[in-house]
Amino acid sequence: MIPAGKRAISIPVKEQTSVGGLVLPGDIVDVIAIFTESSTGLDKARTLLQNVEVLAVAQEAQQPIPPAVDAGQGVAGQTDLGQTPSDVKQQPNAGTITVAVTPDQAQLLALTAEKAKLWLTLRARGDAANVELGATDLQPYGVTPSQ
């Protein structure tokens, strides 16, 4: 169930980087990248993407939402995306999570996965507000780059 104009891309995860394995198909997540000092000169975190739909966790994928039926028109236009299967189980040992992103975001995720560690944060149902965030580092806490 890939939404129109989007691409499916899988990102590597572990239990701790996927909210303890609680992420399910149909959930909405934000993607954070952790860059190391060796790659950027300073350890830092950056939220790359917000409001990203999870299409699959390992091999457990979303199910399509049945189209709405209009009594006089047949099948009405459907804009809803997939839904979490009723029998889905959490997969804390999943090695990948597949998300729906734009082509530009897919390139960003692919490159970042090669240079940084990706973490997911799970959003509450109905929370679609984007937050303006800059990069975070540990310098305010007295941690400085190695010499």
N, C-alpha and C positions, 0 to 999 in steps of 0.2 A: 504494500500500500504506500507507494511513493507519491506524495502530493505533486500536482502539476507545477512545473518550473523548479522543482527541487531535485536533488540527487541523494542517493543513499550512500553513506560512507561509514565504514566500521572503524572504531577507535579501540585501541588496546586498553583494557581495564584489569584491575585486580579487585578483590573484595573491598579494600580500604579506599580505592579511588572511585568506586561506584556506589558510594553511600552504604557501605556494609553489605552490598549485594541486594539492596532493597529496590533498585530501579527495575521497573517493569515496562513491557511494551505499552505504548500509549501515554507514558509519563512525559512531563516536560522538565528539561534540565537546563542548567547553565554549564558551560565548559570553561574550566580554569586551566591555564598552563603554568607550570613551575619551571622557570629557567634557572640553570645553575650558573654559578660564577664563572666556570670554565667556558661557557658559551656566550655570556653577555657581559662579563666583567663584574657582575654583582648578582647574587641570588635574588630572584624576584618572582612574584606571582602576578598574573594578569588574567582577568576575565576576558576570554576571546569572544564567546558567543553567549547570548541570552535567549531564553524561550525556544529551545531546540526540542523538537519532538523525537521521542525514542520510537523507532520502528521495530527493533528487535533486540533481545538480549540473548546472546549466543544464537541458538537456533529457534528460540521461542519468539514468534512474530505476532504483530497485531492481526486482528480480524477486521474485515471490512464492516462498516456500519451499513445495514440494509437500507436501500434508498427509501425515502418517504413516498407514500402513495397518495396522490391527489385524486379524489373520487371522480372528478370530471376530466382530468388530464392524464391519467396513468401515472408514470413515475415522475415525480417532481425533481427539480434540480437539487443536487446534493452537494453541499460544500463541506460537510463534516469529514474529518479525517478518520483514521482507524480507531479501534477501541481495544482495550485490554481484554484478552480472552478470559472467559469466566473460569477456566480451569488452569490458568497460568500459575506457576510456582516461582518463587524467588530463586535466583540462581547465583548465590554468592561466589561460586567458583567459575563463573563465566569469564572468558578471556577477551570477549569483544562485546561492544554495544554498537548497534547500527542506528544512526540518526539521519534525519532529513534536513538537508541544508541547501543553500543556493550554490551554484557552481563556484563562485568566488570563495564562499565559506569552505567548500570542500577542499579547494587548493590550500587555504590557510590551515585547515586541520591536518591535511596530509604533511605539509612542511613542518608544522609545529610538532607533530607526533614524532618526527625524526630528530628534533632538536630539544624537546622538553618532555616533561611528564604531564599527562593530562589527568585532570580530576573532574568529576561531575558533582554538581550540587542539585539536589532534588527540589523542585518548586512545589508549593502547595497548590492544590487544584484551584483554578480560578485566578491565581496570581500571575498576571501578565505584565506587570510594571517593570520596565527596564530601569536599571540604576546606573547613574554615571559613576564609573569607577576608573581610577588611574592605576598604575602599577603599584604594587606593595613590595617593600623590602624591609629588612630588619635593622637598618641604620638607626632609626629612632630609638631602638632598644639596645644600642651599644654594639651591635654586631657589624663589623666592617669587613671589606674585602681582604683576603689574604695578601700578603706582600711577597 
